[in-house]
C-alpha cells in the first residue's frame, strides 16, 4: 500500500518563474483594466488557492473517484463533499475574478486566474469542472444575454448559487453541430419551447445547488439547415414562475459511466418530454455558434490547463517516488550488502522524469502565453494591439488545447511507469490520473478537429497574419536568448523550424485554394503536431533565456540547481523534439496517402 505523502500539485517555484521571469506578468498591470493590481494582489489569490487546493480539495480526489455520481429517482446525486467544496471554491472568488466590478468581479488578468485554476485542477479536476463550466456559462450570458437573462440567470451563476453547462452534443450528431436537431418553438411570452436530446452533458445535474442553467444549441422552427440555422438558448432545470422556480421539463435520461473524471457526471438530457421546456434566446437567431464559440474557446484553454495540471500532479508524485524508492545499485556494483540506490539514480528513470518535466513545464508556459494574449486581446488600449493578440490567441488555442492533452497522456503514462508494478494498481494514484487525462484529448473538439481548425482556418487566416505575428514574437525571444548567452544553436533551430512551418502553411494553403482540399488537410493532425513542437520550443527558449539570466544572479545552490534544471529540459526539447519538424513537414507536404487510400473493407 502507498504511504500518504503531501503532493504539491504544481511547483510554486516553477509557477513564480513562469509568471515573473520567463513572462513579465506584472507588466499587465500597466493596462488600464488591471491598474488596481500588482504582484501582491496576484499573490493573495494564488496563496489562498494553493492552500485550499492542497489542504481541502486534494484529499477529496480519491474518495470522489471511488464513488462517482449515481442516478436515483430521476435525479443525480453527487459525492456529498461537493456541497462544501463548491462553496469553498466560490469563496475563493474565482467565479468572477477576471470579470469587471459591475458584475461583482475583481478584473484580474486571465493569466493569473489560469495559474490559480491549475492548482485546483491538479487537486481534483472533477470538482473544479463545475466551477469552470459555470464561469463559461455566466460569461456568455454577460456578453450576449438580455437584461432579464443577466439579472435572473447570470447573477446567480456568478454568486455561486447555481451552476451552468454547455449543452451542445446530440446522440445522432456528435461533434457535427450542423446536424443539431433540438427544436425551439416561439411562445407568446417571448420565450421558446424546446424539444430534443443532448448527450455527454458534463455537470448536467447535481444536488449541491438549487439549479443548473444549460446553454443549449437548438434550431428555431423554420430555420435553415446547417450551422447558420442554429441558435443559442438559456434553459434552466428550474424556471422562474412568479416569485418561485418550478421544474422546467428538463429530464435526466441517463448517466454515462466514465473511466475518468468520475466526480463530474456526464449525462443524457431530454428537453420537452411534456412540451413544457422553456428556453430564452441568447444573442441573435441563427447566431448560436458564433456566441457559443466564446464559451468553447474559453473551454479549450481550460481543457489545456486540465491536461497540464493532470500531468503536473502525476509528475510531482513520480518525482517524489523516484527519490524515495530504493531499488538496485549502480552499474558494476555487485556487493548486495551495499544499500540499494533510490531509483532516481538510474539513468532511464531520469530520462522519464526529464520528459515529464519538459512536457509539463513547456505546456504550462504555452498556456500562460495564450492566456497573456487573451488579456491583451481584451484589454490592450489600442485596437492594433488587441487585433494582433487575438490573432496569436486564435493560432495558439488549438495547440494549447491539444498539446497538454496528447503529450500529457504520455507524461502520465511515464509517471505510472516510474512507479513500476505499484503504478499498475489502484492503491497508487498514477493510474487514476492516467484515466482522467485521456478525456482531455476528446473534450471540446478531438485532436483531429483541432488539427483541421489550425490548418483550415487559424494558420491561413488573413493571409497568414497570425504567422507573421508569431514570427515577430519568436524573433524577440531569440534575441533575448542570444543576449542571455543561451546556446546559439537553439535559437537557430527554432527560427529554422518556424520558417519550415510557415513555408509549409503557404504551400498547403495554395493547394487548398487550387481545389486540392483533401490533400491540404490529409495530414492536419501532423501539422498540429509540428506546430506544437515549434510553439513549445519557443516557450522553452524563453525559459532558457530567463534561466541564464537567473544563473547570473543566483545566490544559493538551490537557485542554481533550479535554473540548471530548466536549461537541461530546454536542451532535451531542442535535441529530441525539434528535429522531428522536417519529418512532419514531409508528411504534410507529400500528402503521404497510406491511410487515405485505405478502404474500409481492407481493415
WONOR-V309086 format. One record per pair of residues at least 12 apart in sequence whose ideal C-beta (glycine too) atoms are under 6 Angstrom apart, sorted by the first residue. I is the first residue (numbers start at 1). GAP is how many residues later the second one is. D is the distance in whole Angstrom. If there is no record, write none. Layout:
BEGIN
I:GAP:D
I:GAP:D
END
This chain:
BEGIN
1:426:5
2:425:5
2:426:5
7:309:5
7:310:6
8:308:6
9:44:6
9:110:5
9:113:4
9:114:6
9:304:5
10:112:6
10:302:5
14:347:6
15:100:6
18:347:6
18:350:6
21:525:4
22:520:5
22:521:5
22:524:4
25:86:5
26:13:5
28:81:5
28:347:6
31:348:5
33:74:6
33:346:4
34:75:6
42:70:5
45:71:5
46:70:6
48:44:6
49:43:6
49:67:4
49:70:5
50:69:5
52:36:6
53:66:4
53:67:5
53:70:4
56:32:6
57:66:4
57:67:5
58:65:4
60:21:5
60:64:6
61:63:4
64:15:5
64:62:6
64:199:4
65:197:5
65:367:5
67:12:6
68:194:4
69:196:4
71:184:5
76:129:4
76:130:6
76:176:6
76:189:5
77:130:5
78:128:5
79:184:6
82:126:5
83:125:4
85:42:5
86:122:6
89:42:5
90:70:3
95:40:6
95:63:5
95:65:6
96:62:5
97:16:5
98:12:5
98:15:5
103:39:6
103:55:6
104:54:6
109:266:5
110:261:5
110:264:5
110:265:5
111:257:6
111:260:4
111:261:5
111:264:6
114:191:6
114:257:4
118:187:5
118:191:5
121:184:6
121:185:5
121:188:4
122:187:4
122:190:6
122:191:4
125:181:5
126:135:5
126:137:3
126:138:4
127:136:6
129:135:4
130:33:5
130:73:5
132:170:5
133:31:6
133:32:6
133:70:5
134:23:5
134:29:5
134:30:4
136:159:4
136:162:5
136:163:6
137:27:3
137:76:6
137:78:5
138:16:5
138:19:4
138:20:5
140:75:6
140:154:6
140:155:5
141:12:6
141:13:4
142:12:6
144:138:5
144:139:4
144:147:5
145:137:6
149:85:6
149:131:6
152:88:6
153:60:5
153:81:6
162:47:5
162:49:4
162:51:6
163:40:6
163:46:5
163:49:5
164:49:5
165:36:6
165:38:5
165:39:5
165:49:5
166:49:6
167:31:5
167:34:5
167:47:4
167:49:4
168:49:5
169:30:5
169:31:5
170:28:6
171:28:5
178:48:5
178:49:5
180:37:5
180:50:5
181:15:6
182:14:3
182:36:4
183:12:5
184:34:4
184:36:5
185:36:5
191:87:5
191:89:5
192:87:5
194:24:6
194:77:4
194:78:5
194:83:5
194:85:5
195:77:4
196:75:5
197:73:5
198:71:5
199:69:5
200:66:5
201:66:5
201:68:5
202:62:5
202:64:5
203:61:6
204:63:4
204:65:5
205:47:5
211:25:6
211:26:6
211:27:5
212:25:5
213:21:6
213:23:5
214:21:5
216:17:5
216:19:5
217:13:5
217:71:5
218:15:6
220:65:6
227:62:5
228:58:6
229:57:6
230:58:4
230:59:6
231:54:5
231:55:6
231:57:4
232:50:4
232:51:6
232:56:4
232:59:5
232:60:6
233:46:4
233:48:6
234:46:5
234:48:5
235:44:4
236:12:6
237:13:5
239:39:5
248:29:6
248:30:6
249:23:6
249:25:5
249:27:4
249:28:4
250:21:6
251:19:5
251:22:6
252:15:6
253:15:4
253:17:5
254:14:4
255:12:6
259:176:5
260:175:4
260:176:4
260:179:5
261:175:6
261:178:5
297:100:6
299:145:5
300:97:5
300:101:4
300:144:5
303:98:5
303:137:5
303:140:5
303:141:5
304:63:5
304:96:4
304:97:5
304:100:5
305:62:6
306:134:5
307:97:3
307:98:4
307:101:4
307:133:4
308:55:4
308:56:5
308:59:6
308:96:4
310:123:5
310:126:5
310:127:5
311:49:5
311:97:4
311:100:4
311:101:6
312:48:5
314:98:5
314:101:4
314:116:5
314:119:5
315:41:4
315:45:5
318:97:4
318:100:4
319:34:6
321:98:6
322:21:5
322:22:4
322:27:5
322:96:6
323:19:6
323:21:5
325:18:5
326:14:4
326:16:6
327:13:6
327:16:5
329:12:6
352:62:4
352:66:6
354:218:5
356:55:5
356:58:5
357:212:5
358:211:5
358:214:5
358:215:5
359:48:5
359:52:4
362:174:4
362:177:6
362:178:5
363:40:6
363:41:4
365:174:4
366:34:5
366:169:6
366:170:6
366:173:5
367:33:5
370:26:4
370:30:4
373:16:5
373:19:5
373:20:4
374:19:5
376:13:4
377:12:4
377:13:4
377:16:5
388:81:5
391:74:6
391:75:4
391:78:5
392:77:5
394:64:5
395:63:5
395:71:4
398:52:4
398:55:5
398:56:4
399:132:6
399:133:5
399:136:5
401:49:6
402:45:5
402:48:5
403:129:4
405:35:4
405:36:4
406:35:6
408:29:5
409:28:5
409:29:6
412:21:5
412:22:4
412:25:5
415:15:5
416:14:4
416:18:6
448:77:6
450:78:6
451:73:4
451:74:4
451:77:4
452:72:5
454:74:5
455:69:4
455:72:5
459:46:5
460:49:4
467:35:5
474:24:5
474:64:5
477:64:5
477:65:5
478:13:4
478:17:6
480:65:5
481:60:5
481:64:4
484:61:4
484:64:4
484:65:5
485:63:5
486:58:5
486:59:6
486:62:5
490:51:6
490:84:5
493:81:6
493:85:5
494:43:5
494:47:6
497:37:5
497:81:6
497:84:5
498:36:6
500:81:6
500:85:5
501:29:6
501:33:5
504:81:5
504:84:6
508:12:5
519:72:4
522:69:5
522:74:6
523:64:5
523:65:4
526:58:5
526:61:5
526:62:6
527:61:5
529:55:6
530:51:6
530:54:4
533:44:5
533:47:6
533:48:6
537:36:6
537:41:5
540:30:4
540:33:5
543:23:5
544:23:6
544:26:4
547:16:4
547:19:4
547:20:5
550:13:5
551:12:5
END
